[in-house]
Amino acid sequence: MKAEMRRKEILARLSEAVSPISASRLAEDLGVSRQVIVQDVALLRAKGEDIESLARGYVLKKKEVCARIFKLRHTNEEVADELNLIVDAGGTIVDVLIYHKVYGTLRAPMNIKNRVQVKKFLEDIESGKSSLLMNVTSGYHYHTISADSYETLSLIEESLRERGFLAPLQEYEPSGVSK
């Protein structure tokens, strides 16, 4: 296994681990010496990975995920404006969901982080591969938005409000959604 692939594997294992993983265990699993693992971890740390050494092994510190669900409503022609507003402000569009009175909550992953991904999404919709979920509920839909901070989420919320995209919640809708 090449060094870069091994480091990716170390990160993958640490991110999935529920308890610390020792350098010896990683070395055995990956077919290298313990010292190679120690050096790999040092290189990963130098690249900004937040790996902590504990008495029982390594752990990858979990970054706090700042996320909020927004209820929105707009026309099909305004979809690009909505999505670009979010990514330009530093948000990631994690998913889209609708709340249907009969079917309940229907959710689809999006993971859109930039304008290139927005463009690709819109091209897929326009090509006829599928249609927008919001059309099932007269334009009403929700997005889970994540960002690097709650301040960024508040700025996104204010921008959505200014554009008139935020929609009021009804009493039957799920709680925990920004108004």
C-alpha positions as CSV (number, residue, x, y, z in Angstrom):
1,M,0.0,0.0,0.0
2,K,1.4,3.4,-1.0
3,A,1.9,6.0,1.7
4,E,-0.9,8.4,0.7
5,M,-3.4,5.5,0.5
6,R,-2.2,4.3,3.9
7,R,-2.7,7.7,5.4
8,K,-6.2,7.9,4.0
9,E,-6.9,4.5,5.5
10,I,-5.6,5.6,8.9
11,L,-8.0,8.6,8.7
12,A,-10.9,6.4,7.6
13,R,-10.3,4.0,10.5
14,L,-10.0,6.8,13.1
15,S,-13.1,8.6,11.9
16,E,-15.2,5.3,12.2
17,A,-13.6,4.2,15.5
18,V,-15.6,4.3,18.7
19,S,-12.5,3.9,20.8
20,P,-8.8,4.8,20.5
21,I,-6.8,2.7,18.0
22,S,-3.2,1.9,18.9
23,A,-0.3,2.5,16.5
24,S,0.6,-1.2,16.9
25,R,-2.9,-2.2,15.8
26,L,-2.8,0.1,12.8
27,A,0.7,-1.2,11.9
28,E,-0.4,-4.8,12.1
29,D,-3.6,-4.1,10.1
30,L,-1.8,-2.1,7.4
31,G,1.4,-4.3,7.2
32,V,3.9,-1.7,8.2
33,S,6.0,-0.9,11.3
34,R,4.7,1.0,14.3
35,Q,7.2,3.7,13.5
36,V,5.7,4.2,10.0
37,I,2.3,4.7,11.6
38,V,3.8,7.3,14.1
39,Q,5.3,9.2,11.1
40,D,2.1,9.0,9.1
41,V,0.2,10.4,12.0
42,A,2.7,13.3,12.3
43,L,2.3,14.0,8.6
44,L,-1.5,14.0,8.9
45,R,-1.3,16.4,11.9
46,A,1.0,18.7,9.8
47,K,-1.8,18.7,7.2
48,G,-4.3,19.9,9.8
49,E,-5.9,16.7,10.9
50,D,-6.9,16.9,14.6
51,I,-5.5,13.5,15.8
52,E,-5.0,13.2,19.5
53,S,-2.7,10.7,21.2
54,L,-4.1,9.0,24.2
55,A,-2.7,6.3,26.5
56,R,-4.7,3.6,24.6
57,G,-4.1,5.0,21.0
58,Y,-5.1,7.6,18.5
59,V,-8.5,9.3,18.2
60,L,-9.7,11.7,15.6
61,K,-11.3,14.7,17.3
62,K,-14.8,15.1,15.9
63,K,-15.5,18.6,14.5
64,E,-18.6,20.1,15.8
65,V,-21.2,20.2,13.0
66,C,-23.2,23.3,12.9
67,A,-26.5,22.7,11.1
68,R,-30.0,24.1,10.9
69,I,-33.1,23.2,9.0
70,F,-34.9,26.0,7.1
71,K,-38.4,25.9,5.7
72,L,-38.5,27.6,2.3
73,R,-40.8,28.4,-0.5
74,H,-40.1,29.9,-3.9
75,T,-40.6,29.3,-7.6
76,N,-38.8,26.8,-9.8
77,E,-37.1,29.8,-11.5
78,E,-35.6,30.9,-8.1
79,V,-34.0,27.5,-7.2
80,A,-30.6,28.6,-8.6
81,D,-30.8,31.8,-6.6
82,E,-31.7,30.0,-3.4
83,L,-28.9,27.3,-3.7
84,N,-26.2,29.8,-4.8
85,L,-27.1,32.2,-1.9
86,I,-26.5,29.3,0.5
87,V,-23.2,28.1,-0.9
88,D,-21.9,31.6,-1.5
89,A,-22.4,32.4,2.2
90,G,-20.4,29.3,3.2
91,G,-23.2,26.8,3.7
92,T,-23.5,23.2,2.5
93,I,-26.9,22.0,1.4
94,V,-27.0,18.7,3.2
95,D,-30.4,17.5,2.0
96,V,-33.9,18.5,0.9
97,L,-37.0,17.3,2.6
98,I,-40.7,17.8,2.2
99,Y,-43.4,17.2,4.8
100,H,-46.4,15.5,3.1
101,K,-49.6,15.3,5.1
102,V,-50.1,11.7,4.0
103,Y,-46.6,10.3,3.4
104,G,-44.9,12.2,6.2
105,T,-41.3,13.4,5.8
106,L,-39.6,12.5,2.5
107,R,-35.8,13.3,2.5
108,A,-33.2,13.2,-0.2
109,P,-29.4,13.8,0.2
110,M,-27.8,16.6,-1.8
111,N,-24.4,17.5,-0.2
112,I,-24.0,20.6,-2.4
113,K,-21.1,22.8,-1.3
114,N,-20.3,25.1,-4.3
115,R,-21.6,26.7,-7.5
116,V,-20.2,23.9,-9.6
117,Q,-22.3,21.4,-7.7
118,V,-25.3,23.7,-7.9
119,K,-24.9,23.9,-11.7
120,K,-24.6,20.1,-12.0
121,F,-27.8,19.6,-9.9
122,L,-29.8,22.1,-12.0
123,E,-28.5,20.5,-15.2
124,D,-29.7,17.1,-13.9
125,I,-33.1,18.5,-13.1
126,E,-33.4,20.3,-16.4
127,S,-32.4,17.2,-18.4
128,G,-35.5,15.5,-17.1
129,K,-33.7,12.9,-14.9
130,S,-36.1,14.0,-12.1
131,S,-38.2,16.8,-10.8
132,L,-37.9,19.0,-7.8
133,L,-39.4,17.6,-4.5
134,M,-40.8,21.0,-3.7
135,N,-43.3,20.7,-6.6
136,V,-45.1,18.0,-4.6
137,T,-45.9,20.5,-1.9
138,S,-46.6,23.7,-3.9
139,G,-43.1,25.0,-3.5
140,Y,-42.7,24.3,0.2
141,H,-39.6,22.4,1.2
142,Y,-36.9,22.2,3.8
143,H,-33.1,22.2,3.6
144,T,-30.7,21.0,6.2
145,I,-27.8,23.5,5.9
146,S,-24.5,22.9,7.6
147,A,-21.7,25.5,8.0
148,D,-18.5,26.1,9.9
149,S,-20.2,28.2,12.6
150,Y,-23.7,29.1,13.9
151,E,-22.8,32.7,13.0
152,T,-22.6,31.6,9.3
153,L,-26.0,29.9,9.6
154,S,-27.5,33.0,11.0
155,L,-26.2,35.0,8.1
156,I,-27.6,32.5,5.7
157,E,-31.0,32.7,7.5
158,E,-31.0,36.5,7.3
159,S,-30.1,36.3,3.5
160,L,-32.9,33.8,2.9
161,R,-35.4,36.0,4.9
162,E,-34.3,39.1,2.9
163,R,-35.0,37.3,-0.4
164,G,-38.4,36.2,0.8
165,F,-37.5,32.5,0.7
166,L,-38.2,31.6,4.4
167,A,-41.7,30.2,4.9
168,P,-43.8,30.1,8.1
169,L,-44.2,26.9,10.0
170,Q,-47.6,25.3,10.5
171,E,-48.7,23.6,13.7
172,Y,-48.5,20.1,12.2
173,E,-44.9,20.5,10.9
174,P,-41.8,19.0,12.5
175,S,-40.2,21.1,15.3
176,G,-36.6,22.2,15.2
177,V,-37.0,24.2,12.0
178,S,-36.0,27.8,11.6
179,K,-38.8,30.2,10.8
